[in-house]
Amino acid sequence: MLLQSLLSLSFATFLVRANNGGSDDFYNSDSLERTRVNGLNDTTLAKVRTRMLELVHYSWELGTASEALLELEESDISVYGDKPFPPSRTLSANSPIISIAEYVLSIKPPGTLPLMEDGAAGDPAIAIEHVRDVLALLGVGVAVLLANQTFANASYALAASQEIQFLLEVVPRAPNGAISHRVSEAQLWDDFVYMGPPYLAYYGALFHNITLLQEAKRQIGLYREVLRDPQTSLWHHVLLGSWSDPALWGTGMAWVAAGSTRVLQTMLKSPFAIQLQGDMWEISGWVGELLGAAWGYQKRQGEFRGGLYNLPTENDFPDSAWTALLAAATYRLAVQTGNKQWIPNANKAFAYIQRQIASDGTLLNVTDVFQWKQAGINSPEGQAFVLLLQAAHRDYTKWEECHAPPTLFTIWG
């Protein structure tokens, strides 16, 4: 069983890895000290992790879970590590990240290009009968590449390269060249920015292909051309195709911010960092614009609302999931650029998140992952967002304490 395999990592080992590798303008101070927050304690963190592994099922959930485990527990070989290209070591064969990759390969239909088939370029679901999107698979792509390094198995390398081929050559495009989030028609979802561009960038960095790194950044820009709302600088959820969801949906914007900072970080740690400096600064500007627009809607307790912008008032519920992921992206951007402008917001959000974790580790007050306009009971991706937040906060805290320069200022040449 996948769950048993994922839970095989010992509690003690998990703790060592996690600790080394928890319109109401609420605050208007430039003092970071006033909002400083500690991370989650080990017990709570372990419970959140366990609940995530119990709940994950669909491909985008598996991809997000594998990235969260990588950043939290194997941070030295994540893109936020010192030298991820190539990874300085292999993952243990019993790592839950490897288990996710093995599971995905085990259900890949023979003779197909995408890692998983479900109708979406961005996040194909594991249950084939539940058609979702193509790109969540790409989130699993990094895990597949790391498994390839662990096992030196040609089937993993082939599957990873086929996913790139599928994305670039098969998936339909929007009129401006943006790769569709859906396979059945050209349709853009802001979720794509967390799934597609980071995998393109990672594959490019790993195999010394600057063109793929540049394409990753170009795709973010093309999505921004279509989905960015010029009145607010926020992003619409779904546009083009046979239907749309023009809502300025919170989780989608958090996907954008987190995916964009991962692409930036991948470029920064790639062999082409000097050549890509202009691209990285442009990405940082896009993320900063989105963060600046979004944090203005944070509520007094530190949360965002699920129906924040243009949904009916009766659907205006607190949403811990996108609160967590946007805060994670904010910590990441601060380390990259040195811009701490929104750190008080992120700290306030993290404090709120800690109050929303139930005794069994379930993140409370989340959006339903399929019915975006209503509250949900639980959120597998939200569980992963908490781990991503913990990892980002940990790395930000270490960076601040050692008074290191912003990582974008460490590129010389």
C-alpha positions in Angstrom: 0.0 0.0 0.0 1.2 3.5 -0.8 0.3 4.9 2.6 2.2 2.2 4.5 5.2 2.8 2.3 5.0 6.6 2.8 4.7 6.2 6.6 7.8 3.9 6.8 10.2 6.7 7.6 10.9 6.6 11.3 9.6 9.3 13.5 13.1 10.0 14.9 14.6 10.3 11.4 11.8 12.6 10.4 12.5 14.9 13.3 16.2 15.2 12.5 15.5 15.9 8.9 12.8 18.4 9.5 14.8 20.4 12.0 18.0 20.4 10.0 17.2 20.6 6.4 6.3 25.1 13.0 -10.4 44.6 4.4 -8.9 44.7 7.7 -5.4 46.2 7.5 -4.2 44.5 10.6 -0.7 45.8 10.8 1.3 48.7 9.5 4.7 48.6 11.2 8.2 48.2 9.9 9.2 46.3 13.0 9.8 42.6 12.2 10.4 41.9 15.9 6.8 42.7 16.9 5.4 39.8 14.7 8.2 37.3 15.1 6.8 33.7 15.2 8.3 30.4 16.1 7.8 27.4 13.9 5.7 24.3 14.6 6.9 22.0 17.3 8.0 18.5 16.3 4.9 16.7 17.6 2.5 18.9 15.7 4.7 18.8 12.6 4.7 15.0 12.6 0.9 14.9 12.9 0.4 17.3 10.0 2.8 15.2 7.9 1.0 12.0 8.8 -2.4 13.5 7.9 -1.0 14.6 4.6 0.1 11.1 3.7 -3.2 9.7 4.8 -5.2 12.1 2.6 -3.1 12.4 -0.6 -4.7 10.7 -3.6 -4.7 12.8 -6.8 -1.6 13.5 -8.8 -1.4 17.2 -7.9 -1.7 16.2 -4.2 1.1 13.7 -4.6 3.3 16.2 -6.4 2.8 18.9 -3.8 3.4 16.3 -1.0 6.6 15.2 -2.6 7.8 18.8 -2.9 6.9 19.5 0.7 8.8 16.5 1.9 11.8 17.4 -0.2 12.0 21.0 1.1 11.3 20.0 4.7 13.2 16.8 5.2 15.7 16.6 2.3 16.3 20.3 2.0 20.0 20.0 1.0 19.1 18.4 -2.3 16.1 20.6 -3.0 16.5 23.7 -5.1 16.8 25.6 -1.8 19.8 23.5 -0.9 23.4 24.6 -1.5 24.2 22.6 -4.7 21.2 20.8 -6.0 22.5 20.4 -9.6 23.4 17.6 -9.7 22.1 16.5 -6.3 25.0 15.9 -3.9 23.6 12.6 -2.7 20.8 10.1 -3.5 17.6 9.7 -1.6 17.2 6.6 0.5 15.2 3.9 -1.4 12.7 3.9 1.5 12.1 7.7 1.3 8.4 8.6 0.9 9.5 10.8 -2.0 10.8 7.7 -3.8 7.6 5.8 -2.9 5.5 8.5 -4.6 7.7 8.2 -7.7 7.5 4.4 -7.7 3.7 4.6 -7.4 3.4 7.0 -10.3 5.6 4.8 -12.5 3.7 1.7 -11.5 0.3 3.1 -12.9 1.7 4.8 -16.0 -0.1 3.2 -18.9 2.4 1.6 -21.3 3.2 3.5 -24.4 2.0 6.9 -23.1 3.9 10.1 -22.8 2.5 11.7 -19.6 3.4 10.2 -16.2 -0.3 9.8 -15.4 -3.3 10.1 -17.7 -6.4 12.0 -16.6 -7.1 14.8 -19.1 -5.0 17.6 -17.6 -1.5 18.7 -18.5 -1.1 20.3 -15.1 -2.4 17.8 -12.6 -3.7 14.5 -13.9 -5.4 12.5 -11.2 -4.6 9.1 -10.0 -8.2 7.9 -10.3 -8.5 7.8 -14.0 -12.3 8.0 -13.7 -11.9 11.4 -12.1 -10.6 13.6 -14.9 -8.9 16.7 -13.7 -5.8 18.3 -15.3 -2.5 17.5 -17.0 -0.1 19.3 -14.9 -0.1 18.0 -11.4 2.0 15.2 -12.8 4.7 17.6 -13.4 4.9 18.1 -9.7 5.7 14.4 -9.4 8.4 14.8 -12.1 11.1 16.0 -9.7 10.4 13.0 -7.5 10.8 10.8 -10.6 14.1 12.4 -11.5 15.4 11.9 -7.9 14.3 8.2 -8.1 16.2 7.9 -11.3 19.3 9.0 -9.5 18.7 6.6 -6.6 18.1 3.5 -8.7 19.9 4.4 -12.0 16.9 2.9 -13.7 16.4 3.9 -17.3 12.6 3.7 -17.0 12.6 6.7 -14.6 14.7 8.8 -16.9 12.5 7.9 -19.9 9.3 8.7 -18.1 10.7 12.1 -17.0 11.8 13.0 -20.6 8.5 11.8 -22.0 6.7 14.2 -19.7 8.7 17.1 -21.1 8.0 15.9 -24.6 4.3 15.7 -23.8 4.2 19.2 -22.3 6.1 20.9 -25.1 4.8 19.0 -28.1 1.4 17.5 -27.4 -0.5 19.8 -24.9 -2.5 22.5 -26.7 -1.4 26.2 -26.5 -3.3 29.4 -25.9 -3.1 32.0 -28.7 -0.1 33.7 -27.0 1.8 30.5 -26.7 1.0 29.6 -23.1 0.9 25.8 -22.5 -2.6 24.7 -21.6 -3.4 23.4 -18.1 -5.8 21.1 -19.9 -5.2 18.5 -22.5 -8.7 18.5 -24.1 -8.6 22.3 -24.9 -6.5 25.4 -24.5 -7.4 26.6 -21.1 -5.2 28.5 -18.5 -5.5 27.8 -14.8 -3.2 29.7 -12.4 -2.5 26.4 -10.7 -0.3 25.5 -13.7 2.4 27.9 -12.5 3.2 25.7 -9.5 3.2 22.5 -11.6 4.6 23.2 -15.1 7.3 25.9 -15.0 9.1 24.5 -11.9 9.5 21.1 -13.6 10.7 22.6 -16.9 13.2 24.6 -15.0 14.4 21.7 -12.8 14.8 19.4 -15.8 16.7 22.2 -17.6 19.0 22.8 -14.7 19.7 19.1 -14.1 20.5 18.4 -17.8 22.2 21.8 -18.6 19.5 23.0 -20.9 19.2 26.8 -20.6 16.4 26.8 -23.2 14.1 24.9 -20.8 14.9 27.3 -18.0 14.1 30.3 -20.2 10.9 28.6 -21.3 9.9 28.1 -17.7 10.1 31.8 -17.1 8.5 32.6 -20.4 5.5 30.4 -19.5 5.0 32.3 -16.2 5.0 35.6 -18.2 2.5 34.2 -20.8 0.2 33.1 -18.0 0.5 36.5 -16.4 -0.5 38.2 -19.7 -3.8 36.3 -19.7 -4.7 35.9 -16.0 -3.5 39.0 -14.3 -6.3 41.5 -13.5 -5.0 45.0 -14.4 -7.3 46.7 -11.8 -6.0 44.8 -8.8 -2.7 43.0 -9.9 -4.3 39.8 -8.6 -4.8 36.8 -10.9 -7.9 35.2 -12.3 -8.4 31.5 -11.6 -9.4 30.0 -15.0 -9.7 31.7 -18.4 -10.1 30.6 -22.0 -11.6 27.4 -23.2 -15.2 26.3 -23.1 -15.8 27.7 -19.6 -14.1 30.0 -17.2 -13.8 30.9 -13.5 -12.7 34.5 -13.5 -12.7 34.6 -9.7 -9.6 36.1 -8.1 -9.1 32.8 -6.2 -6.7 32.8 -3.3 -5.2 29.3 -3.6 -4.5 29.8 -7.3 -2.6 33.0 -6.5 -0.6 31.2 -3.8 0.2 28.5 -6.4 1.5 31.3 -8.7 3.7 32.9 -6.0 5.2 29.6 -4.7 5.8 28.2 -8.2 7.4 31.4 -9.4 9.8 31.5 -6.5 10.7 27.9 -7.2 11.6 28.7 -10.8 13.6 31.7 -9.6 15.5 29.5 -7.1 16.1 26.8 -9.7 17.6 29.4 -12.1 19.7 30.7 -9.3 21.2 27.3 -8.5 21.5 26.3 -12.1 24.8 26.4 -14.1 23.3 29.4 -16.0 22.7 31.7 -13.0 24.9 34.5 -14.4 23.1 34.4 -17.8 19.7 34.4 -16.2 20.0 37.3 -13.8 17.7 39.5 -15.7 15.1 36.8 -15.9 15.3 36.1 -12.2 14.8 39.8 -11.3 11.8 40.0 -13.6 10.3 37.0 -11.9 10.9 38.5 -8.5 9.1 41.7 -9.6 6.1 39.7 -10.8 6.0 37.8 -7.4 6.4 41.0 -5.5 3.6 42.7 -7.3 1.3 39.8 -6.5 2.3 39.6 -2.9 1.8 43.3 -2.5 -1.7 43.1 -3.9 -2.7 40.1 -2.0 -1.4 40.9 1.5 -3.6 44.0 1.5 -6.6 41.8 2.0 -5.3 39.9 5.1 -7.6 39.9 8.0 -6.9 40.9 11.6 -6.3 37.3 12.8 -3.8 36.8 10.0 -6.0 34.8 7.7 -7.3 35.3 4.2 -10.9 34.6 3.2 -11.8 31.8 0.7 -14.4 34.1 -1.0 -12.3 37.2 -0.7 -12.7 39.0 -3.9 -15.7 38.5 -6.1 -17.6 35.6 -4.7 -21.0 35.9 -2.8 -20.7 37.1 0.7 -22.2 33.9 2.1 -19.1 32.1 0.8 -16.7 34.4 2.5 -15.1 31.8 4.8 -11.6 31.7 6.3 -9.1 29.7 4.2 -6.0 28.4 6.0 -4.7 26.7 2.9 -3.8 29.6 0.7 -2.9 31.6 3.8 -0.1 29.1 4.5 1.2 28.8 0.9 1.3 32.6 0.3 3.2 33.0 3.6 5.7 30.3 2.4 6.3 32.1 -0.8 6.8 35.4 1.1 9.6 33.9 3.2 11.2 32.5 0.1 11.2 35.8 -1.8 12.6 37.6 1.2 15.7 35.3 1.2 16.1 35.6 -2.6 15.8 39.4 -2.8 16.2 40.8 0.7 12.8 42.4 0.6 11.3 41.9 4.1 8.3 44.2 3.4 5.7 41.4 3.9 7.5 39.4 6.6 5.2 40.8 9.3 2.2 39.6 7.2 3.8 36.2 6.8 4.6 35.9 10.5 1.0 36.9 11.4 -0.3 34.3 8.9 2.0 31.6 10.3 0.7 32.3 13.9 -2.8 32.0 12.6 -2.0 28.7 10.8 -0.7 27.2 14.1 -4.0 27.9 15.7 -5.9 26.1 12.9 -4.2 22.7 13.4 -6.4 20.2 15.1 -5.1 17.7 17.7 -4.8 15.0 15.0 -2.8 17.3 12.7 -5.6 18.2 10.4 -5.5 21.8 9.0 -8.9 23.4 9.7 -10.8 26.1 7.8 -9.9 25.2 4.3 -11.5 25.5 0.8 -12.9 22.4 -0.8 -10.4 21.3 -3.4 -13.1 20.6 -6.0 -15.8 23.0 -5.1 -13.7 26.2 -4.8 -16.6 28.4 -3.7 -17.3 26.5 -0.5 -15.5 25.5 2.6 -14.1 22.0 2.8 -13.6 19.4 5.6 -9.9 18.8 4.9 -7.4 19.6 2.2 -4.5 17.2 1.3 -2.8 20.1 -0.5 -3.4 22.3 2.5 -1.5 19.8 4.7 1.4 20.0 2.3 1.2 23.8 2.4 1.8 23.7 6.1 5.0 21.7 5.6 6.1 24.1 2.9 5.5 27.0 5.2 7.5 25.3 8.0 10.4 24.7 5.6 10.3 28.3 4.2 10.1 29.8 7.7 13.0 27.6 9.0 15.2 28.7 6.0 14.3 32.3 6.4 15.1 32.3 10.1 18.5 30.7 9.5 19.2 33.2 6.7 18.3 36.1 8.9 20.2 34.9 11.9 23.4 34.5 10.0 23.1 37.9 8.3 23.7 36.4 4.9 23.2 38.5 1.7 20.1 37.9 -0.4 20.8 34.9 -2.6 20.2 37.0 -5.8 23.2 39.1 -4.7 25.5 36.1 -4.4 25.8 35.7 -8.2 29.1 36.9 -9.5 30.3 37.2 -13.0 
